[in-house]
């Protein structure tokens, strides 16, 4: 599994644990709602800026996206 897929799966896991829909996460992170599914599937090579937005929206550290 490549890094995009691993991080995407971790974001999905954290989102579900937080009880957020993809749409609500996108709203909280100031991202387009259609962007979240492709991130979670590992189809996007997201920037560090997007990672920071997602971390803030999920109330986690960026480091949490890389924990196994």
QUISUL-V974579 format. One record per pair of residues at least 12 apart in sequence whose ideal C-beta (glycine too) atoms are under 6 Angstrom apart, sorted by sequence separation. I is the first residue (numbers start at 1). J is the second residue. If there is no record, write none. Layout:
BEGIN
i=I j=J
i=I j=J
END
This chain:
BEGIN
i=22 j=36
i=22 j=37
i=29 j=53
i=29 j=54
i=12 j=40
i=29 j=57
i=11 j=40
i=28 j=57
i=8 j=39
i=8 j=40
i=25 j=57
i=8 j=41
i=8 j=42
i=5 j=42
i=4 j=42
i=18 j=58
i=14 j=58
i=14 j=60
i=10 j=65
i=7 j=65
END
